[in-house]
C-alpha cells in the first residue's frame, strides 16, 4: 500500500453551526461548510504537503453522534492546549492528559458539543 491506512474521517453532528463553533474554538482553526444536496459538511483545514488524514463534520440523517463508536485522534503539540479550550467551547473532558508511555507521549479524550468522544495525542 502506497499510503497510510486512514485517508478520511467523518464526525457526526446534530447542529452544524454549534459544532463548527466548538471545533474552531478548541483547535483555533476555520472550517469551511459545504452543502451537498442537504448533506452539510464542515471540512477541516488540509495541507497536501503535510502527512496525515483530513476529514469533516457531517450532518445527515444517517449519521448519529455517539460516544460508543470509533475514536478519532487529533495530533497536537501539547494536548493541554486544546483541552483548556474544550469546556469554554461547550464540551466536556472525558479523560485528562495521560501519559501513554515515554516513547509514545500523551493522550486525552473529550466529548464535543454534539456528544462525540474525540481524542488528542501529543509527544509532550
Phi and psi restraints in degrees (range 20) as a CNS / XPLOR table:
assign (resid 1 and name C) (resid 2 and name N)
       (resid 2 and name CA) (resid 2 and name C) 1.0 -78.6 20.0 2
assign (resid 2 and name N) (resid 2 and name CA)
       (resid 2 and name C) (resid 3 and name N) 1.0 -27.6 20.0 2
assign (resid 2 and name C) (resid 3 and name N)
       (resid 3 and name CA) (resid 3 and name C) 1.0 -114.5 20.0 2
assign (resid 3 and name N) (resid 3 and name CA)
       (resid 3 and name C) (resid 4 and name N) 1.0 166.7 20.0 2
assign (resid 3 and name C) (resid 4 and name N)
       (resid 4 and name CA) (resid 4 and name C) 1.0 -64.8 20.0 2
assign (resid 4 and name N) (resid 4 and name CA)
       (resid 4 and name C) (resid 5 and name N) 1.0 157.9 20.0 2
assign (resid 4 and name C) (resid 5 and name N)
       (resid 5 and name CA) (resid 5 and name C) 1.0 -63.5 20.0 2
assign (resid 5 and name N) (resid 5 and name CA)
       (resid 5 and name C) (resid 6 and name N) 1.0 -39.7 20.0 2
assign (resid 5 and name C) (resid 6 and name N)
       (resid 6 and name CA) (resid 6 and name C) 1.0 -90.1 20.0 2
assign (resid 6 and name N) (resid 6 and name CA)
       (resid 6 and name C) (resid 7 and name N) 1.0 125.6 20.0 2
assign (resid 6 and name C) (resid 7 and name N)
       (resid 7 and name CA) (resid 7 and name C) 1.0 -117.3 20.0 2
assign (resid 7 and name N) (resid 7 and name CA)
       (resid 7 and name C) (resid 8 and name N) 1.0 -14.6 20.0 2
assign (resid 7 and name C) (resid 8 and name N)
       (resid 8 and name CA) (resid 8 and name C) 1.0 -167.7 20.0 2
assign (resid 8 and name N) (resid 8 and name CA)
       (resid 8 and name C) (resid 9 and name N) 1.0 150.0 20.0 2
assign (resid 8 and name C) (resid 9 and name N)
       (resid 9 and name CA) (resid 9 and name C) 1.0 -140.4 20.0 2
assign (resid 9 and name N) (resid 9 and name CA)
       (resid 9 and name C) (resid 10 and name N) 1.0 155.0 20.0 2
assign (resid 9 and name C) (resid 10 and name N)
       (resid 10 and name CA) (resid 10 and name C) 1.0 -131.4 20.0 2
assign (resid 10 and name N) (resid 10 and name CA)
       (resid 10 and name C) (resid 11 and name N) 1.0 127.1 20.0 2
assign (resid 10 and name C) (resid 11 and name N)
       (resid 11 and name CA) (resid 11 and name C) 1.0 -107.3 20.0 2
assign (resid 11 and name N) (resid 11 and name CA)
       (resid 11 and name C) (resid 12 and name N) 1.0 115.9 20.0 2
assign (resid 11 and name C) (resid 12 and name N)
       (resid 12 and name CA) (resid 12 and name C) 1.0 -66.2 20.0 2
assign (resid 12 and name N) (resid 12 and name CA)
       (resid 12 and name C) (resid 13 and name N) 1.0 142.7 20.0 2
assign (resid 12 and name C) (resid 13 and name N)
       (resid 13 and name CA) (resid 13 and name C) 1.0 -136.4 20.0 2
assign (resid 13 and name N) (resid 13 and name CA)
       (resid 13 and name C) (resid 14 and name N) 1.0 151.8 20.0 2
assign (resid 13 and name C) (resid 14 and name N)
       (resid 14 and name CA) (resid 14 and name C) 1.0 -93.9 20.0 2
assign (resid 14 and name N) (resid 14 and name CA)
       (resid 14 and name C) (resid 15 and name N) 1.0 -31.3 20.0 2
assign (resid 14 and name C) (resid 15 and name N)
       (resid 15 and name CA) (resid 15 and name C) 1.0 -133.1 20.0 2
assign (resid 15 and name N) (resid 15 and name CA)
       (resid 15 and name C) (resid 16 and name N) 1.0 102.9 20.0 2
assign (resid 15 and name C) (resid 16 and name N)
       (resid 16 and name CA) (resid 16 and name C) 1.0 -61.6 20.0 2
assign (resid 16 and name N) (resid 16 and name CA)
       (resid 16 and name C) (resid 17 and name N) 1.0 -42.2 20.0 2
assign (resid 16 and name C) (resid 17 and name N)
       (resid 17 and name CA) (resid 17 and name C) 1.0 -62.3 20.0 2
assign (resid 17 and name N) (resid 17 and name CA)
       (resid 17 and name C) (resid 18 and name N) 1.0 -45.9 20.0 2
assign (resid 17 and name C) (resid 18 and name N)
       (resid 18 and name CA) (resid 18 and name C) 1.0 -63.5 20.0 2
assign (resid 18 and name N) (resid 18 and name CA)
       (resid 18 and name C) (resid 19 and name N) 1.0 -46.0 20.0 2
assign (resid 18 and name C) (resid 19 and name N)
       (resid 19 and name CA) (resid 19 and name C) 1.0 -64.6 20.0 2
assign (resid 19 and name N) (resid 19 and name CA)
       (resid 19 and name C) (resid 20 and name N) 1.0 -41.3 20.0 2
assign (resid 19 and name C) (resid 20 and name N)
       (resid 20 and name CA) (resid 20 and name C) 1.0 -59.9 20.0 2
assign (resid 20 and name N) (resid 20 and name CA)
       (resid 20 and name C) (resid 21 and name N) 1.0 -47.1 20.0 2
assign (resid 20 and name C) (resid 21 and name N)
       (resid 21 and name CA) (resid 21 and name C) 1.0 -60.0 20.0 2
assign (resid 21 and name N) (resid 21 and name CA)
       (resid 21 and name C) (resid 22 and name N) 1.0 -43.4 20.0 2
assign (resid 21 and name C) (resid 22 and name N)
       (resid 22 and name CA) (resid 22 and name C) 1.0 -59.3 20.0 2
assign (resid 22 and name N) (resid 22 and name CA)
       (resid 22 and name C) (resid 23 and name N) 1.0 -55.1 20.0 2
assign (resid 22 and name C) (resid 23 and name N)
       (resid 23 and name CA) (resid 23 and name C) 1.0 -67.4 20.0 2
assign (resid 23 and name N) (resid 23 and name CA)
       (resid 23 and name C) (resid 24 and name N) 1.0 -35.6 20.0 2
assign (resid 23 and name C) (resid 24 and name N)
       (resid 24 and name CA) (resid 24 and name C) 1.0 -64.2 20.0 2
assign (resid 24 and name N) (resid 24 and name CA)
       (resid 24 and name C) (resid 25 and name N) 1.0 -38.7 20.0 2
assign (resid 24 and name C) (resid 25 and name N)
       (resid 25 and name CA) (resid 25 and name C) 1.0 -71.4 20.0 2
assign (resid 25 and name N) (resid 25 and name CA)
       (resid 25 and name C) (resid 26 and name N) 1.0 -45.1 20.0 2
assign (resid 25 and name C) (resid 26 and name N)
       (resid 26 and name CA) (resid 26 and name C) 1.0 -66.7 20.0 2
assign (resid 26 and name N) (resid 26 and name CA)
       (resid 26 and name C) (resid 27 and name N) 1.0 -44.6 20.0 2
assign (resid 26 and name C) (resid 27 and name N)
       (resid 27 and name CA) (resid 27 and name C) 1.0 -98.9 20.0 2
assign (resid 27 and name N) (resid 27 and name CA)
       (resid 27 and name C) (resid 28 and name N) 1.0 -2.4 20.0 2
assign (resid 27 and name C) (resid 28 and name N)
       (resid 28 and name CA) (resid 28 and name C) 1.0 52.0 20.0 2
assign (resid 28 and name N) (resid 28 and name CA)
       (resid 28 and name C) (resid 29 and name N) 1.0 55.3 20.0 2
assign (resid 28 and name C) (resid 29 and name N)
       (resid 29 and name CA) (resid 29 and name C) 1.0 -132.7 20.0 2
assign (resid 29 and name N) (resid 29 and name CA)
       (resid 29 and name C) (resid 30 and name N) 1.0 176.2 20.0 2
assign (resid 29 and name C) (resid 30 and name N)
       (resid 30 and name CA) (resid 30 and name C) 1.0 -119.6 20.0 2
assign (resid 30 and name N) (resid 30 and name CA)
       (resid 30 and name C) (resid 31 and name N) 1.0 131.5 20.0 2
assign (resid 30 and name C) (resid 31 and name N)
       (resid 31 and name CA) (resid 31 and name C) 1.0 -102.6 20.0 2
assign (resid 31 and name N) (resid 31 and name CA)
       (resid 31 and name C) (resid 32 and name N) 1.0 145.1 20.0 2
assign (resid 31 and name C) (resid 32 and name N)
       (resid 32 and name CA) (resid 32 and name C) 1.0 -107.6 20.0 2
assign (resid 32 and name N) (resid 32 and name CA)
       (resid 32 and name C) (resid 33 and name N) 1.0 125.9 20.0 2
assign (resid 32 and name C) (resid 33 and name N)
       (resid 33 and name CA) (resid 33 and name C) 1.0 -96.1 20.0 2
assign (resid 33 and name N) (resid 33 and name CA)
       (resid 33 and name C) (resid 34 and name N) 1.0 134.4 20.0 2
assign (resid 33 and name C) (resid 34 and name N)
       (resid 34 and name CA) (resid 34 and name C) 1.0 -129.6 20.0 2
assign (resid 34 and name N) (resid 34 and name CA)
       (resid 34 and name C) (resid 35 and name N) 1.0 141.3 20.0 2
assign (resid 34 and name C) (resid 35 and name N)
       (resid 35 and name CA) (resid 35 and name C) 1.0 -108.7 20.0 2
assign (resid 35 and name N) (resid 35 and name CA)
       (resid 35 and name C) (resid 36 and name N) 1.0 114.1 20.0 2
assign (resid 35 and name C) (resid 36 and name N)
       (resid 36 and name CA) (resid 36 and name C) 1.0 -107.8 20.0 2
assign (resid 36 and name N) (resid 36 and name CA)
       (resid 36 and name C) (resid 37 and name N) 1.0 80.5 20.0 2
assign (resid 36 and name C) (resid 37 and name N)
       (resid 37 and name CA) (resid 37 and name C) 1.0 60.0 20.0 2
assign (resid 37 and name N) (resid 37 and name CA)
       (resid 37 and name C) (resid 38 and name N) 1.0 39.8 20.0 2
assign (resid 37 and name C) (resid 38 and name N)
       (resid 38 and name CA) (resid 38 and name C) 1.0 99.6 20.0 2
assign (resid 38 and name N) (resid 38 and name CA)
       (resid 38 and name C) (resid 39 and name N) 1.0 -12.1 20.0 2
assign (resid 38 and name C) (resid 39 and name N)
       (resid 39 and name CA) (resid 39 and name C) 1.0 -93.6 20.0 2
assign (resid 39 and name N) (resid 39 and name CA)
       (resid 39 and name C) (resid 40 and name N) 1.0 114.7 20.0 2
assign (resid 39 and name C) (resid 40 and name N)
       (resid 40 and name CA) (resid 40 and name C) 1.0 -90.8 20.0 2
assign (resid 40 and name N) (resid 40 and name CA)
       (resid 40 and name C) (resid 41 and name N) 1.0 134.1 20.0 2
assign (resid 40 and name C) (resid 41 and name N)
       (resid 41 and name CA) (resid 41 and name C) 1.0 -129.1 20.0 2
assign (resid 41 and name N) (resid 41 and name CA)
       (resid 41 and name C) (resid 42 and name N) 1.0 129.3 20.0 2
assign (resid 41 and name C) (resid 42 and name N)
       (resid 42 and name CA) (resid 42 and name C) 1.0 -106.2 20.0 2
assign (resid 42 and name N) (resid 42 and name CA)
       (resid 42 and name C) (resid 43 and name N) 1.0 98.4 20.0 2
assign (resid 42 and name C) (resid 43 and name N)
       (resid 43 and name CA) (resid 43 and name C) 1.0 -76.2 20.0 2
assign (resid 43 and name N) (resid 43 and name CA)
       (resid 43 and name C) (resid 44 and name N) 1.0 133.2 20.0 2
assign (resid 43 and name C) (resid 44 and name N)
       (resid 44 and name CA) (resid 44 and name C) 1.0 -76.3 20.0 2
assign (resid 44 and name N) (resid 44 and name CA)
       (resid 44 and name C) (resid 45 and name N) 1.0 150.7 20.0 2
assign (resid 44 and name C) (resid 45 and name N)
       (resid 45 and name CA) (resid 45 and name C) 1.0 -58.9 20.0 2
assign (resid 45 and name N) (resid 45 and name CA)
       (resid 45 and name C) (resid 46 and name N) 1.0 147.9 20.0 2
assign (resid 45 and name C) (resid 46 and name N)
       (resid 46 and name CA) (resid 46 and name C) 1.0 -143.1 20.0 2
assign (resid 46 and name N) (resid 46 and name CA)
       (resid 46 and name C) (resid 47 and name N) 1.0 134.7 20.0 2
assign (resid 46 and name C) (resid 47 and name N)
       (resid 47 and name CA) (resid 47 and name C) 1.0 -120.6 20.0 2
assign (resid 47 and name N) (resid 47 and name CA)
       (resid 47 and name C) (resid 48 and name N) 1.0 112.5 20.0 2
assign (resid 47 and name C) (resid 48 and name N)
       (resid 48 and name CA) (resid 48 and name C) 1.0 -64.2 20.0 2
assign (resid 48 and name N) (resid 48 and name CA)
       (resid 48 and name C) (resid 49 and name N) 1.0 -17.8 20.0 2
assign (resid 48 and name C) (resid 49 and name N)
       (resid 49 and name CA) (resid 49 and name C) 1.0 -86.7 20.0 2
assign (resid 49 and name N) (resid 49 and name CA)
       (resid 49 and name C) (resid 50 and name N) 1.0 -5.3 20.0 2
assign (resid 49 and name C) (resid 50 and name N)
       (resid 50 and name CA) (resid 50 and name C) 1.0 -109.1 20.0 2
assign (resid 50 and name N) (resid 50 and name CA)
       (resid 50 and name C) (resid 51 and name N) 1.0 151.0 20.0 2
assign (resid 50 and name C) (resid 51 and name N)
       (resid 51 and name CA) (resid 51 and name C) 1.0 -73.2 20.0 2
assign (resid 51 and name N) (resid 51 and name CA)
       (resid 51 and name C) (resid 52 and name N) 1.0 160.2 20.0 2
assign (resid 51 and name C) (resid 52 and name N)
       (resid 52 and name CA) (resid 52 and name C) 1.0 110.7 20.0 2
assign (resid 52 and name N) (resid 52 and name CA)
       (resid 52 and name C) (resid 53 and name N) 1.0 160.0 20.0 2
assign (resid 52 and name C) (resid 53 and name N)
       (resid 53 and name CA) (resid 53 and name C) 1.0 -89.7 20.0 2
assign (resid 53 and name N) (resid 53 and name CA)
       (resid 53 and name C) (resid 54 and name N) 1.0 163.8 20.0 2
assign (resid 53 and name C) (resid 54 and name N)
       (resid 54 and name CA) (resid 54 and name C) 1.0 -126.4 20.0 2
assign (resid 54 and name N) (resid 54 and name CA)
       (resid 54 and name C) (resid 55 and name N) 1.0 175.9 20.0 2
assign (resid 54 and name C) (resid 55 and name N)
       (resid 55 and name CA) (resid 55 and name C) 1.0 -167.8 20.0 2
assign (resid 55 and name N) (resid 55 and name CA)
       (resid 55 and name C) (resid 56 and name N) 1.0 -158.9 20.0 2
assign (resid 55 and name C) (resid 56 and name N)
       (resid 56 and name CA) (resid 56 and name C) 1.0 -150.3 20.0 2
assign (resid 56 and name N) (resid 56 and name CA)
       (resid 56 and name C) (resid 57 and name N) 1.0 155.2 20.0 2
assign (resid 56 and name C) (resid 57 and name N)
       (resid 57 and name CA) (resid 57 and name C) 1.0 -80.7 20.0 2
assign (resid 57 and name N) (resid 57 and name CA)
       (resid 57 and name C) (resid 58 and name N) 1.0 147.3 20.0 2
assign (resid 57 and name C) (resid 58 and name N)
       (resid 58 and name CA) (resid 58 and name C) 1.0 -141.1 20.0 2
assign (resid 58 and name N) (resid 58 and name CA)
       (resid 58 and name C) (resid 59 and name N) 1.0 131.7 20.0 2
assign (resid 58 and name C) (resid 59 and name N)
       (resid 59 and name CA) (resid 59 and name C) 1.0 -117.7 20.0 2
assign (resid 59 and name N) (resid 59 and name CA)
       (resid 59 and name C) (resid 60 and name N) 1.0 111.0 20.0 2
assign (resid 59 and name C) (resid 60 and name N)
       (resid 60 and name CA) (resid 60 and name C) 1.0 -161.3 20.0 2
assign (resid 60 and name N) (resid 60 and name CA)
       (resid 60 and name C) (resid 61 and name N) 1.0 145.4 20.0 2
assign (resid 60 and name C) (resid 61 and name N)
       (resid 61 and name CA) (resid 61 and name C) 1.0 -57.6 20.0 2
assign (resid 61 and name N) (resid 61 and name CA)
       (resid 61 and name C) (resid 62 and name N) 1.0 -27.5 20.0 2
assign (resid 61 and name C) (resid 62 and name N)
       (resid 62 and name CA) (resid 62 and name C) 1.0 -84.6 20.0 2
assign (resid 62 and name N) (resid 62 and name CA)
       (resid 62 and name C) (resid 63 and name N) 1.0 -5.9 20.0 2
assign (resid 62 and name C) (resid 63 and name N)
       (resid 63 and name CA) (resid 63 and name C) 1.0 -99.2 20.0 2
assign (resid 63 and name N) (resid 63 and name CA)
       (resid 63 and name C) (resid 64 and name N) 1.0 121.3 20.0 2
assign (resid 63 and name C) (resid 64 and name N)
       (resid 64 and name CA) (resid 64 and name C) 1.0 -122.3 20.0 2
assign (resid 64 and name N) (resid 64 and name CA)
       (resid 64 and name C) (resid 65 and name N) 1.0 119.4 20.0 2
assign (resid 64 and name C) (resid 65 and name N)
       (resid 65 and name CA) (resid 65 and name C) 1.0 -56.4 20.0 2
assign (resid 65 and name N) (resid 65 and name CA)
       (resid 65 and name C) (resid 66 and name N) 1.0 144.0 20.0 2
assign (resid 65 and name C) (resid 66 and name N)
       (resid 66 and name CA) (resid 66 and name C) 1.0 -157.5 20.0 2
assign (resid 66 and name N) (resid 66 and name CA)
       (resid 66 and name C) (resid 67 and name N) 1.0 152.0 20.0 2
assign (resid 66 and name C) (resid 67 and name N)
       (resid 67 and name CA) (resid 67 and name C) 1.0 -98.5 20.0 2
assign (resid 67 and name N) (resid 67 and name CA)
       (resid 67 and name C) (resid 68 and name N) 1.0 4.5 20.0 2
assign (resid 67 and name C) (resid 68 and name N)
       (resid 68 and name CA) (resid 68 and name C) 1.0 -105.7 20.0 2
assign (resid 68 and name N) (resid 68 and name CA)
       (resid 68 and name C) (resid 69 and name N) 1.0 -11.6 20.0 2
assign (resid 68 and name C) (resid 69 and name N)
       (resid 69 and name CA) (resid 69 and name C) 1.0 -90.6 20.0 2
assign (resid 69 and name N) (resid 69 and name CA)
       (resid 69 and name C) (resid 70 and name N) 1.0 -156.4 20.0 2
assign (resid 69 and name C) (resid 70 and name N)
       (resid 70 and name CA) (resid 70 and name C) 1.0 -58.4 20.0 2
assign (resid 70 and name N) (resid 70 and name CA)
       (resid 70 and name C) (resid 71 and name N) 1.0 142.6 20.0 2
assign (resid 70 and name C) (resid 71 and name N)
       (resid 71 and name CA) (resid 71 and name C) 1.0 -103.5 20.0 2
assign (resid 71 and name N) (resid 71 and name CA)
       (resid 71 and name C) (resid 72 and name N) 1.0 118.9 20.0 2
assign (resid 71 and name C) (resid 72 and name N)
       (resid 72 and name CA) (resid 72 and name C) 1.0 -91.4 20.0 2
assign (resid 72 and name N) (resid 72 and name CA)
       (resid 72 and name C) (resid 73 and name N) 1.0 132.2 20.0 2
assign (resid 72 and name C) (resid 73 and name N)
       (resid 73 and name CA) (resid 73 and name C) 1.0 -105.6 20.0 2
assign (resid 73 and name N) (resid 73 and name CA)
       (resid 73 and name C) (resid 74 and name N) 1.0 125.7 20.0 2
assign (resid 73 and name C) (resid 74 and name N)
       (resid 74 and name CA) (resid 74 and name C) 1.0 -97.2 20.0 2
assign (resid 74 and name N) (resid 74 and name CA)
       (resid 74 and name C) (resid 75 and name N) 1.0 135.2 20.0 2
assign (resid 74 and name C) (resid 75 and name N)
       (resid 75 and name CA) (resid 75 and name C) 1.0 -72.4 20.0 2
assign (resid 75 and name N) (resid 75 and name CA)
       (resid 75 and name C) (resid 76 and name N) 1.0 150.4 20.0 2
assign (resid 75 and name C) (resid 76 and name N)
       (resid 76 and name CA) (resid 76 and name C) 1.0 -148.8 20.0 2
assign (resid 76 and name N) (resid 76 and name CA)
       (resid 76 and name C) (resid 77 and name N) 1.0 155.6 20.0 2
assign (resid 76 and name C) (resid 77 and name N)
       (resid 77 and name CA) (resid 77 and name C) 1.0 -72.0 20.0 2
assign (resid 77 and name N) (resid 77 and name CA)
       (resid 77 and name C) (resid 78 and name N) 1.0 -44.3 20.0 2
assign (resid 77 and name C) (resid 78 and name N)
       (resid 78 and name CA) (resid 78 and name C) 1.0 -151.5 20.0 2
assign (resid 78 and name N) (resid 78 and name CA)
       (resid 78 and name C) (resid 79 and name N) 1.0 118.0 20.0 2
assign (resid 78 and name C) (resid 79 and name N)
       (resid 79 and name CA) (resid 79 and name C) 1.0 -56.7 20.0 2
assign (resid 79 and name N) (resid 79 and name CA)
       (resid 79 and name C) (resid 80 and name N) 1.0 -23.7 20.0 2
assign (resid 79 and name C) (resid 80 and name N)
       (resid 80 and name CA) (resid 80 and name C) 1.0 -62.6 20.0 2
assign (resid 80 and name N) (resid 80 and name CA)
       (resid 80 and name C) (resid 81 and name N) 1.0 -28.3 20.0 2
assign (resid 80 and name C) (resid 81 and name N)
       (resid 81 and name CA) (resid 81 and name C) 1.0 -61.6 20.0 2
assign (resid 81 and name N) (resid 81 and name CA)
       (resid 81 and name C) (resid 82 and name N) 1.0 -53.7 20.0 2
assign (resid 81 and name C) (resid 82 and name N)
       (resid 82 and name CA) (resid 82 and name C) 1.0 -68.9 20.0 2
assign (resid 82 and name N) (resid 82 and name CA)
       (resid 82 and name C) (resid 83 and name N) 1.0 -39.6 20.0 2
assign (resid 82 and name C) (resid 83 and name N)
       (resid 83 and name CA) (resid 83 and name C) 1.0 -57.7 20.0 2
assign (resid 83 and name N) (resid 83 and name CA)
       (resid 83 and name C) (resid 84 and name N) 1.0 -35.2 20.0 2
assign (resid 83 and name C) (resid 84 and name N)
       (resid 84 and name CA) (resid 84 and name C) 1.0 -66.0 20.0 2
assign (resid 84 and name N) (resid 84 and name CA)
       (resid 84 and name C) (resid 85 and name N) 1.0 -17.7 20.0 2
assign (resid 84 and name C) (resid 85 and name N)
       (resid 85 and name CA) (resid 85 and name C) 1.0 -104.4 20.0 2
assign (resid 85 and name N) (resid 85 and name CA)
       (resid 85 and name C) (resid 86 and name N) 1.0 -5.7 20.0 2
assign (resid 85 and name C) (resid 86 and name N)
       (resid 86 and name CA) (resid 86 and name C) 1.0 -65.6 20.0 2
assign (resid 86 and name N) (resid 86 and name CA)
       (resid 86 and name C) (resid 87 and name N) 1.0 -53.4 20.0 2
assign (resid 86 and name C) (resid 87 and name N)
       (resid 87 and name CA) (resid 87 and name C) 1.0 -65.0 20.0 2
assign (resid 87 and name N) (resid 87 and name CA)
       (resid 87 and name C) (resid 88 and name N) 1.0 -47.3 20.0 2
assign (resid 87 and name C) (resid 88 and name N)
       (resid 88 and name CA) (resid 88 and name C) 1.0 -59.6 20.0 2
assign (resid 88 and name N) (resid 88 and name CA)
       (resid 88 and name C) (resid 89 and name N) 1.0 -26.6 20.0 2
assign (resid 88 and name C) (resid 89 and name N)
       (resid 89 and name CA) (resid 89 and name C) 1.0 -85.6 20.0 2
assign (resid 89 and name N) (resid 89 and name CA)
       (resid 89 and name C) (resid 90 and name N) 1.0 -4.8 20.0 2
assign (resid 89 and name C) (resid 90 and name N)
       (resid 90 and name CA) (resid 90 and name C) 1.0 106.7 20.0 2
assign (resid 90 and name N) (resid 90 and name CA)
       (resid 90 and name C) (resid 91 and name N) 1.0 12.0 20.0 2
assign (resid 90 and name C) (resid 91 and name N)
       (resid 91 and name CA) (resid 91 and name C) 1.0 -105.5 20.0 2
assign (resid 91 and name N) (resid 91 and name CA)
       (resid 91 and name C) (resid 92 and name N) 1.0 -170.5 20.0 2
assign (resid 91 and name C) (resid 92 and name N)
       (resid 92 and name CA) (resid 92 and name C) 1.0 -135.2 20.0 2
assign (resid 92 and name N) (resid 92 and name CA)
       (resid 92 and name C) (resid 93 and name N) 1.0 147.0 20.0 2
assign (resid 92 and name C) (resid 93 and name N)
       (resid 93 and name CA) (resid 93 and name C) 1.0 -82.6 20.0 2
assign (resid 93 and name N) (resid 93 and name CA)
       (resid 93 and name C) (resid 94 and name N) 1.0 125.2 20.0 2
assign (resid 93 and name C) (resid 94 and name N)
       (resid 94 and name CA) (resid 94 and name C) 1.0 -97.0 20.0 2
assign (resid 94 and name N) (resid 94 and name CA)
       (resid 94 and name C) (resid 95 and name N) 1.0 -43.8 20.0 2
assign (resid 94 and name C) (resid 95 and name N)
       (resid 95 and name CA) (resid 95 and name C) 1.0 -140.8 20.0 2
assign (resid 95 and name N) (resid 95 and name CA)
       (resid 95 and name C) (resid 96 and name N) 1.0 121.6 20.0 2
assign (resid 95 and name C) (resid 96 and name N)
       (resid 96 and name CA) (resid 96 and name C) 1.0 -67.9 20.0 2
assign (resid 96 and name N) (resid 96 and name CA)
       (resid 96 and name C) (resid 97 and name N) 1.0 173.8 20.0 2
assign (resid 96 and name C) (resid 97 and name N)
       (resid 97 and name CA) (resid 97 and name C) 1.0 -52.6 20.0 2
assign (resid 97 and name N) (resid 97 and name CA)
       (resid 97 and name C) (resid 98 and name N) 1.0 124.9 20.0 2
assign (resid 97 and name C) (resid 98 and name N)
       (resid 98 and name CA) (resid 98 and name C) 1.0 -135.2 20.0 2
assign (resid 98 and name N) (resid 98 and name CA)
       (resid 98 and name C) (resid 99 and name N) 1.0 134.5 20.0 2
assign (resid 98 and name C) (resid 99 and name N)
       (resid 99 and name CA) (resid 99 and name C) 1.0 -75.1 20.0 2
assign (resid 99 and name N) (resid 99 and name CA)
       (resid 99 and name C) (resid 100 and name N) 1.0 129.7 20.0 2
assign (resid 99 and name C) (resid 100 and name N)
       (resid 100 and name CA) (resid 100 and name C) 1.0 -78.4 20.0 2
assign (resid 100 and name N) (resid 100 and name CA)
       (resid 100 and name C) (resid 101 and name N) 1.0 -54.6 20.0 2
assign (resid 100 and name C) (resid 101 and name N)
       (resid 101 and name CA) (resid 101 and name C) 1.0 -170.5 20.0 2
assign (resid 101 and name N) (resid 101 and name CA)
       (resid 101 and name C) (resid 102 and name N) 1.0 164.9 20.0 2
assign (resid 101 and name C) (resid 102 and name N)
       (resid 102 and name CA) (resid 102 and name C) 1.0 -58.8 20.0 2
assign (resid 102 and name N) (resid 102 and name CA)
       (resid 102 and name C) (resid 103 and name N) 1.0 -33.0 20.0 2
assign (resid 102 and name C) (resid 103 and name N)
       (resid 103 and name CA) (resid 103 and name C) 1.0 -77.6 20.0 2
assign (resid 103 and name N) (resid 103 and name CA)
       (resid 103 and name C) (resid 104 and name N) 1.0 -31.9 20.0 2
assign (resid 103 and name C) (resid 104 and name N)
       (resid 104 and name CA) (resid 104 and name C) 1.0 -104.7 20.0 2
assign (resid 104 and name N) (resid 104 and name CA)
       (resid 104 and name C) (resid 105 and name N) 1.0 -4.7 20.0 2
assign (resid 104 and name C) (resid 105 and name N)
       (resid 105 and name CA) (resid 105 and name C) 1.0 84.1 20.0 2
assign (resid 105 and name N) (resid 105 and name CA)
       (resid 105 and name C) (resid 106 and name N) 1.0 -140.9 20.0 2
assign (resid 105 and name C) (resid 106 and name N)
       (resid 106 and name CA) (resid 106 and name C) 1.0 -129.1 20.0 2
assign (resid 106 and name N) (resid 106 and name CA)
       (resid 106 and name C) (resid 107 and name N) 1.0 157.5 20.0 2
assign (resid 106 and name C) (resid 107 and name N)
       (resid 107 and name CA) (resid 107 and name C) 1.0 -142.4 20.0 2
assign (resid 107 and name N) (resid 107 and name CA)
       (resid 107 and name C) (resid 108 and name N) 1.0 163.3 20.0 2
assign (resid 107 and name C) (resid 108 and name N)
       (resid 108 and name CA) (resid 108 and name C) 1.0 -154.9 20.0 2
assign (resid 108 and name N) (resid 108 and name CA)
       (resid 108 and name C) (resid 109 and name N) 1.0 160.1 20.0 2
assign (resid 108 and name C) (resid 109 and name N)
       (resid 109 and name CA) (resid 109 and name C) 1.0 -134.3 20.0 2
assign (resid 109 and name N) (resid 109 and name CA)
       (resid 109 and name C) (resid 110 and name N) 1.0 139.2 20.0 2
assign (resid 109 and name C) (resid 110 and name N)
       (resid 110 and name CA) (resid 110 and name C) 1.0 -131.3 20.0 2
assign (resid 110 and name N) (resid 110 and name CA)
       (resid 110 and name C) (resid 111 and name N) 1.0 164.5 20.0 2
assign (resid 110 and name C) (resid 111 and name N)
       (resid 111 and name CA) (resid 111 and name C) 1.0 -105.1 20.0 2
assign (resid 111 and name N) (resid 111 and name CA)
       (resid 111 and name C) (resid 112 and name N) 1.0 124.7 20.0 2
assign (resid 111 and name C) (resid 112 and name N)
       (resid 112 and name CA) (resid 112 and name C) 1.0 -78.6 20.0 2
assign (resid 112 and name N) (resid 112 and name CA)
       (resid 112 and name C) (resid 113 and name N) 1.0 -177.6 20.0 2
assign (resid 112 and name C) (resid 113 and name N)
       (resid 113 and name CA) (resid 113 and name C) 1.0 -64.5 20.0 2
assign (resid 113 and name N) (resid 113 and name CA)
       (resid 113 and name C) (resid 114 and name N) 1.0 -16.5 20.0 2
assign (resid 113 and name C) (resid 114 and name N)
       (resid 114 and name CA) (resid 114 and name C) 1.0 -102.9 20.0 2
assign (resid 114 and name N) (resid 114 and name CA)
       (resid 114 and name C) (resid 115 and name N) 1.0 -5.5 20.0 2
assign (resid 114 and name C) (resid 115 and name N)
       (resid 115 and name CA) (resid 115 and name C) 1.0 99.1 20.0 2
assign (resid 115 and name N) (resid 115 and name CA)
       (resid 115 and name C) (resid 116 and name N) 1.0 8.7 20.0 2
assign (resid 115 and name C) (resid 116 and name N)
       (resid 116 and name CA) (resid 116 and name C) 1.0 -84.0 20.0 2
assign (resid 116 and name N) (resid 116 and name CA)
       (resid 116 and name C) (resid 117 and name N) 1.0 145.8 20.0 2
assign (resid 116 and name C) (resid 117 and name N)
       (resid 117 and name CA) (resid 117 and name C) 1.0 -90.5 20.0 2
assign (resid 117 and name N) (resid 117 and name CA)
       (resid 117 and name C) (resid 118 and name N) 1.0 121.5 20.0 2
assign (resid 117 and name C) (resid 118 and name N)
       (resid 118 and name CA) (resid 118 and name C) 1.0 -129.5 20.0 2
assign (resid 118 and name N) (resid 118 and name CA)
       (resid 118 and name C) (resid 119 and name N) 1.0 140.2 20.0 2
assign (resid 118 and name C) (resid 119 and name N)
       (resid 119 and name CA) (resid 119 and name C) 1.0 -111.6 20.0 2
assign (resid 119 and name N) (resid 119 and name CA)
       (resid 119 and name C) (resid 120 and name N) 1.0 161.0 20.0 2
assign (resid 119 and name C) (resid 120 and name N)
       (resid 120 and name CA) (resid 120 and name C) 1.0 -125.8 20.0 2
assign (resid 120 and name N) (resid 120 and name CA)
       (resid 120 and name C) (resid 121 and name N) 1.0 149.9 20.0 2
assign (resid 120 and name C) (resid 121 and name N)
       (resid 121 and name CA) (resid 121 and name C) 1.0 -138.9 20.0 2
assign (resid 121 and name N) (resid 121 and name CA)
       (resid 121 and name C) (resid 122 and name N) 1.0 137.8 20.0 2
assign (resid 121 and name C) (resid 122 and name N)
       (resid 122 and name CA) (resid 122 and name C) 1.0 -146.0 20.0 2
assign (resid 122 and name N) (resid 122 and name CA)
       (resid 122 and name C) (resid 123 and name N) 1.0 157.6 20.0 2
assign (resid 122 and name C) (resid 123 and name N)
       (resid 123 and name CA) (resid 123 and name C) 1.0 -79.3 20.0 2
assign (resid 123 and name N) (resid 123 and name CA)
       (resid 123 and name C) (resid 124 and name N) 1.0 -24.5 20.0 2
